[in-house]
Amino acid sequence: MGITRRSWSGAEHVPATGGFIVASNHYSEVDPFMLAHFLVDQGRPPFFLAKSSLFEVPLLGAALRHLEQVPVRRRSTQARDALDEARRALLEGKCIAIMPEGTLTRDPDLWPMRAKAGVGRLALTSRAPVVPVGQWGAQEVLGRYARRPGNLLRRPVQHVEAGPPVDLSDLYDRADDPKAHVEATERVMAAVTGIVAGLRGEPAPSVPYDPVTRTGGATGSPLDRGESR
């Protein structure tokens, strides 16, 4: 993107061939585009598990369908269909990109929050490699909940770094166990958070923010700072 400067790293961890999963943090509406740009630069265009509501947005919905993105219908039996489609895509050798948090992080300092277990379930049932990716800098282009971009004249740096695949092999024989899905997801998010901490140059919270209990993470909550949910 010409309005930003790029800092890509860890490209050697992106498989050159075969299906794999990419899991990334989510803190700005811009970061999916940064993640996609990074992966396209490596020759592995991503197929996102995207919220089904996005497919109803004029133009955007048509673009998502044209790019064969996978709609996720939350809180419905069709969410399982999305995972089935994702597994088929992995068997076809595609890259499936997931933002396991499911929405913009609610952590007041934009650290990755506790994630949904879908990425763990997909990883264990497909046995596809999971490459963790940390991002930082997109909030300088479009802040969380912001409607207009900012700092464009300064061309903020967009950091995207991939890490080595997360070892989940000891959980493969528990592919149908929801507790294993949670454990796998926690391992993936720990790897993502570690990369983000390196990009930020500061330690991450010892416990990720939980959007249900509003505990953990950085001090305070989004509501304390006047942010909407």
Salt bridges, closest charged atoms under 4 A:
GLU12 OE2 - HIS13 NE2 3.55
ASP31 OD1 - HIS26 ND1 2.74
ASP41 OD2 - ARG6 NH1 2.46
ASP41 OD1 - HIS37 NE2 3.85
GLU68 OE1 - LYS94 NZ 3.21
ASP84 OD1 - ARG87 NH2 2.29
GLU92 OE1 - LYS94 NZ 3.34
ASP109 OD1 - ARG225 NH1 3.33
GLU140 OE1 - ARG154 NH2 3.16
ASP170 OD1 - ARG187 NH1 2.77
ASP177 OD2 - ARG174 NH2 3.01
GLU183 OE1 - ARG174 NH1 3.81
GLU183 OE2 - ARG187 NH2 2.86
GLU202 OE2 - ARG200 NE 3.19
ASP210 OD2 - ARG114 NH1 3.13
GLU227 OE1 - ARG144 NH2 2.61
